[in-house]
Each structure stands twice: as structure tokens, then as C-alpha cells.
Amino acid sequence: MLSRLVLTDFRNHAALTLSPGAGFVVLTGANGAGKTNVLEAVSLLAPGRGLRRAGLGEMARQGGGGGFGVAAVLDAAQGAVDLATGAIATAPERRIVRVQGAASAATALPEWLSVLWLTPAMDRLFVEPASGRRRFLDRLVLALRPGHAVNAARYDAALRARNRLLAEDVPGDPEWLTALEAQMAEHGAALAQGRRETVALLGDRLAAAAAVGFPRAAIALDSPGGDASPAALRQGRARDAAAGRALAGPHRDDLIVTHADKGQAAALASTGEQKALLLGIVLAHADLVAERTARAPLLLLDEVAAHLDPARRAALFAALAGRGQVWMTGTEAALFADVGAGATRIVLGG
């Protein structure tokens, strides 16, 4: 859990220090008070672009010095761990990460903690393009396999470089293409393996789940990219050059979700059912992570209670209890009356 969070010139927060406790952390306040901004800051303690997928330059406070900082103290099994990330004014798009005061790569952060989130923008995850579901799945994998971030970063870098070479008017250097394809095959195989294993483990957990008040989800991995071996990539160069993109590889994977109780694709379920299915997946995954890593992930749930009826809201809080630190936001404190007296309750903008 995080026992301290300090934001400096982050979004609308010039200086904010929070001391959250274990269990529920409830952030309330009017629209624009910066509740989601706090969750976004916490989400940056994981690899990637955070829960909004924004550029670093967008995170620096308007009217501030041009950079920003997010610092936290993590209470881990090994003791207190200082984590920090941010950017400086002279290099606003270059992310800086420090662990225990020493410079580190963002891909090393999963060695210390796992962070998962749900935002209102994800309510349409099942009906939007596959890229969003792929990112969601990779976040689930990352909590179980910290090295997944490195494989994803190296695969994407090789994929982009190969695409650029194939797009050139003069054919790219064959030896360089061969080297890039070898990297894609190596890291792509690890990427695909991590996704397959996570989907299998989580699928078993979901099949056995009995969360009261939530529909059961069934999940599967669709891999239309097929064979992405070095030989297949080499043979597909002309085809990929004509298409303007690589047609083989795990970058085309998709997470298929079904409403198991109805035997219906999640995309065809009601909006409320889709949100409940997503919550069910996150809860099952949190259990899986805690079981296999002995470390509960941080859960960031933005406006999660806003559109739930009282019965489902109570079921959600009951299901979340005891799952480690859970950060939730809402405009009304009354929405969180059932979370119990032990919650950390923070009012922003008051």
C-alpha cells in the first residue's frame, strides 16, 4: 500500500500531500476538484502513460514551472520504498523515474507494485477497437509478470522501426530488417505467452467465481496475427509494405469477453452489465495476483459507484473489502456510506 503521496505541479495540484491508510481510500469533491488527477498520478507508478494515456507535457500544471513530480512511499514486505516519477521543464516529454532515490527505468516499477484501474472511459471497452482491450489485458499480465513491460516495449520499438524501413521508397537494409524481425519474434513470443497464460489462469478463476451481484465473465484470447516467426516476417515484407503495417504478430491480439450466464458477447450486453462484467474481471484478477505474488495490486476505481444501484454498490464494496488498498472517487460522500469506518476519506477542493 501507499502510505504517502506527494504531488507537485501535477494537473491542478500545485502541492498536495496525502497520507492514505490501508484498505479503502475515498476521494470526494466537486467536479474539477482533481479527484481523477490524483488517481492518474498513482497510475504513473506503473509503466506506461497512466490511466488517461496523456502526454507528459499535459500533466504539468498550467501556470507552473513546466515540470511536475509524483512521489510516494510504498509500504512493502522489504520495508518502506521511495518511488518517484515526473518530468522537468527543460525536457517536459522525458519521463524520470527514481526508486529509493536512484534513477531507474519505468519498466522496473512492476517489481515493486502492481496498479490496475477502471475509469468511466473504459465503460465502452467491449465495443471499441481491440487496442483498448489489448492494453487492458497487458495491464493484467504485468501484475503477474513484471518482465512483460520490457517485452512489450522492445517489441513495439522493433515493430515501429520495421514499419518505417518498409515504408521507405528505397527498400530498407535487409540485414537491419532481419535483426528487427528477430527482435520482434523473440519479444513477441514472450508477449504472447504471457497473455495466453494470464487468460488461462484468469479464465479458470472467473469460471469458479461466485461474486454476488455481478455477472460472470468468460474470456479468451484471439490471435489473428498468427505466425510471427522470423521466417514468416521475412516472407511477409512485401505484403506488409503494401499494407503499410505488419499483419502478423501479437500486436493484433484481442481479448474476447462473454457474458457467461447469458452466453452472449459482452459487446451486446447492456451498459450496466458491461461495467459489471469489467468489475468482475478486475476483482477476479486482484484475487489471482494476491494468490500468486503474495502482493495485492493497488486498485484505482474512478467514479465506480456513480451508476450502480444501492444493492450492487453494497455488493461491490463487500467484494472489494480485504483486497488491499482501493482508491475510489465520487462527487458525493453518501455513495460511500457502506465502505465502513476504517476508510481513509479525503475531500478535495473543500
Steps between C-alpha positions, in 0.01 A plus 500: 500500500597863460540675835590839351437675169642840407403687182689805381367709210299202378186592305302737727699415813781747573590310817302215651605253768282202593553237769266215404444199720451137411175389339262752349619849404197711405552828316197726476444854381330705233567452131836657420640454851772269366383158617581320176828691485606331825418159357691586185802591710487163677463323165835649395665277760470231236646485147311672222316826458261472791125464512435791260778401257600866490830651397731608781475861389125493564552398863704802606286761677395796290682803637759283673869466431457264206583172671320287758570242765323199652666349805375216718602281788408136446467279807639175360602170658863617484416826681429852377585563135522851354362525146493811286426601144455822309653733244709816508433825317800467270387155381122497554438182296780295656381290790722471806462206739679450831490207742655562842647819356687326217417546132302207362303393194121513509498132403656421841200636693297175486767337713369712787127535447213423264239758408165436332231752419149544371379834367172616346677506163544123528125437523503451122803271502308208349356693205804707402804392296720212612788729598328604823431141602858408416632775729261386772619140464864607509436681828359174639803306375740755643369445852597133471812530282701819563723425199199538272558876482852453363383253235216730398728804472766318298247334272327831428832675433608230252155499337505877445856493363412219258188685383708811430758304299232327295333834427814647340503551124833319483479157665647498849824329594420124492742424782342766723154368414613150591632624836176685573294194406709287735423746781130500413490121501685469831307762695174429318516134604549602864220755470261244356596239758431739787159586358407134445601400851318792661181439302509131593558567871246780516249301297516218754459748784198661333339163434521419870400849618180554690501875560154594616344779296730470198455302178766241417734577214671244278816608319709376209797624300456554127830510308425584134865596449593133478859396430748775587820300472805663335438295185133600481581867555770489232264338250233760581709809430344581162150442634563716808658776290190508281270503804704768676514292820600158629220249457656225712581519870352540849430869439177376341385295801157562648337409831161340438255538788166321532214537747524139617159486667330606177740350247513845339789712376579773751463758222130408475433531874342809652722786613446407864580135430818593315621704797413215736685249280807725501484532878470124533813450288698750709388342828590150383835623375574675831442167676726323252781752545479485878508121490792463261719794605402541868448869413161659443490750211398860552151547357402842362126526441392834356131587548435129544190538718328775306272284285455198725175444686527477882495118504775464241699777667487315832599178322797679342627636831459159664693338216779760520546476876824332599658529153774742591494872432203610287477863386153621400364837390155655500328834525282398794623356830163327544589258219767351728301474822528120492879475475541501878659714766856389423518676163726797436263777390649801324301800376672695222428860416326561831 
